Amino acid sequence: MRITTWNVNSIKQRVGHLLGFLDEAKPDVVCLQELKCQDAAFPRAEIEAAGYACETLGQKAYNGVALLVRAPLRYTQLLRGLPGDAQDEQARYIETLVNGEGVAPVRIASIYLPNGNPAPGPKYAYKLAFMARLRTHARALMATEEALVLAGDFNVIPEPEDAADPAAWTQDALFLPETRRAFRALLAEGFTDGLRACEPSAGLYTFWDYQAGCWPRNQGIRIDHLLLSPQAADRLVSASVQRHLRGLEKPSDHVPVTVELSDG
């Protein structure tokens, strides 16, 4: 089972890139973030024609997450929204259980964690509260001992080697010590960083800002992650970054990241 996460930074702007990627890579499950559209505006027909069932949690102009599941895989137990705050109206979390004939089930979540800037401030407080809720929910899921993959744009630079220029990010919400501590606390629930488990070298990035020169000079950061429960990590075969998609015309500032799990 190939599971991909990709912040598309507007599905309307990037649907052609997405369809090209689906045809090229044929991932089994795709976790999308930053759709920037309501559910009714999601290009469902085009994606279904490519062989994928779609589930979305959209929001006008901001946020938005989706799960695409390639036939003949099936999904059940759909959850829209991260538990823990009934007042939270931001579309940042969607989860389902995916399985198929001869394929052991995997619970998969698409997550668009808050950016948190400027920090300190209410946006940063929301980021940390969201991370605390995610940890609580993840702990409950871990107790079921299912294969679980938390995938998405976490807006967290975990370590200095995950940035081309760490010094440039020291005052940013993505790299503040409290952010990194919260991310480590999530990992400490028993998760494996899927990409790092397979590719420990520095210089591995998933985001390049649109500012002139960031992409050509490889001034990137790694903020898109796939976190695997022990049961999923036992099935980990490979992990990769589809870096070449950043070079397309009018690309997203993020690229897809993919893990492959054995059928179990």
DADAVEN-V995915 format. One line per field, one symbol per residue. ss: DSSP state (@ for helix, = for strand, . for the rest). phi: phi as a letter, one per 30 degrees, with the letter a starting at -180 (. if undefined). burial: I if it has 24 or more other ideal C-beta (glycine too) atoms within 12 Angstrom, else O. A space follows every 10 residues. Layout:
ss = ???
phi = ???
burial = ???
//
This chain:
ss = .======... @@@@@@@@@@ @@@@@...== ===.....@@ @..@@@@@@. .======... ....====== ...======= .......... ..======== ..======== ==........ .@@@@@@@@@ @@@@@@@@@@ @@.....=== ===......@ @@=..@@@@. ......@@@@ @@@@@@@... .==@@@@@.. ......==.. .........= =..=====.@ @@@..===== =.@@@@@... ...=..==== =...
phi = .ccccaddhj dddcdddddd ddddchddbb ccbhdhaded cddddddddd jbdbbbbcad ibhjbbbcbd dcdbbbhdbc jddjadddcd dbabbaccaa dibddbdbbc bcdedjddbd ldddddeddd dddddddddd ddddiddbbc blddhbcdbe dcbdbeddcd ccedbdeddd ddddddeddk dcdedddcbd ddicbbbbdd eejdddchdc bcbcbbccde ddddcdcaba cddddddddh dddcbdbbcc cddj
burial = IIIIIIIIII IIOIIIIIIO IIOOIOIIII IIIIIIIOOO OIIIOOIOOI OIIIIIIIIO OOIIIIIIII OOIOIOOIII IIOOOOOOOI IIIIIIIIIO OOIOIIIIII IIIIIIOOIO OOOIOIIIII IIIIIOIIOO IIOOOIIIII IIIIIIIIIO OIIIOOOOIO OIIIIIOOII OIIOOIIOII IIIIIIIIIO OOOIIIIIIO OOOOIOOOII IIIIIIIIIO IIIOIIOOII IIIOIIOOOO IIIIIIIIII IOOO
//
